[in-house]
Amino acid sequence: MSSESPTSSDVRELRARVHEMLLAQWMPEGYTAPNNTVYPWQWLWDSCFHTIVWLELGDDERALREVTHALSAQDDESGFVPHMNYERGPDTHADFWGRRGASSITQPPMFGHAIAECVRQGVGVPAELIERAFRGLAFLLRRRARHLGSGLVLLAHPWESGADDSPRWDDLCPDGVSPENWYRRKGELVASIVRSRSGAPIANPSCIVASTGFNALIAFNAYELLTIAGDDRMRGEADELVEQLDRRWDGGLSSWIDAGETEGGSGRVRTLDALLPLLVTRDESARVRTHRALCDPSEYGAAFGPCGVHRGEAVFSPNTYWRGPTWPQLNYLCWLAARRAGDAEVSQRIARQTVEGALRSELAEYWEPDTAHGLGAIPQSWTGLALVMARTI
């Protein structure tokens, strides 16, 4: 198998393996476990990606059930959507989160994209589910604290970004980011979250960080929902985020810079998650420069998909969790951005590389970008996104 050109038989093999994996990890409650052993619970953005994979497999029923279940733990008062649903074991991690049944932070609101994809593919989405999605976005846009200087939405916890141990958050752990120190510090950051009366995470005085990647995904998912139903207020709010994001582009670094207390330090580290404004930017020069960086082997370019951290960063480590490996869900988002921008060369390149990486890594959670050596949980369900990307090869 070439690292450049997967064949039609490779794609058929990928389809069979992805289908087998998702069926084996389907839970009767109505969601796909990312991995039956390592990750048996439901994660928010994972399930939204699973919805897209189920659609690609032609299983509209499971696709709709998955995204419906992802929003089932939504807080009725605020619209907040927890990032983890512990329906199978409500007391699991209850002491850590301070509540039963679900976590007390969120994750990127990919349900906007998932529901829009369902509608685009002719799936009948109930009005109630669309309303839940709008309320989930409205919570982030209207209830969550903002960074005073930029107006960007603040994280309540680094885990909300989806990029758990990204070096972008290193300044939040002043004692050093050893696994032990970082896990302890993240527990402290959960404890310092300011919550509404119903328990929704509103702010965190110990995490004054407005992630450009997180804000880009909020705006992107708002725009996706707006393809289904109009909401002038939400469109204006998304437009404002994009305007502020484009002000965070640093031409010298060729990256978007986080706002807040880390913007002079770790918020400037060049990472793939920091390039997600590609999905919404109106700065064509930034788009062109970033597309070039994704393919350049001296920057993010690699044989099996873009590196998670720029090779020029001191923290780059291609085998270390969030310090350099290739992540299939980030590949998918970069592929989608390039495809919608009309850059077929970049989108097809990322698609080919991700298909190869998924197969060589045995559908791993993430992999070494130059060898596709599988890392993390194997198999991991969101790697099925490679099958969605394969349609452009």
Buried (B, 14 or more C-beta within 10 A) or exposed (E): BEBEEBEEEBBEBBBEBBBEBBEEBBBEEBBBBBBBEEBBBBBBBBBBBBBBBBBBBEBBEBBBBBBBBBBBBBBEEBBBBBBBBBBBEEEBBBEEBBBEBBBBBBBBBBBBBBBBBBBEEEBEBEEEBBEBBBBBBBBBBBBBBBBEEBBBBBBBBBBBBBBBBBBBBBBBBEEEBEEEEBEEBBEEBBEEBEBBEEBBBBBBEBBBBBBBBBBBBBBBBBBBBBEBEEBEEBBEBBBBBBEBBBBBBEEEBBBBBBBBBBBEEBBBBBBBBBBBBBBBBEBEEBBEBBBBBBBEEEBBBBBBBBBBBBBEBEBBBBBBBBBBBBBBBBBBBBBBBBBEBEBEEBBBBBBBBBBBBBBBBBBBBBBBBBBBBBBBBBBBBBBBBBBBBBEBB
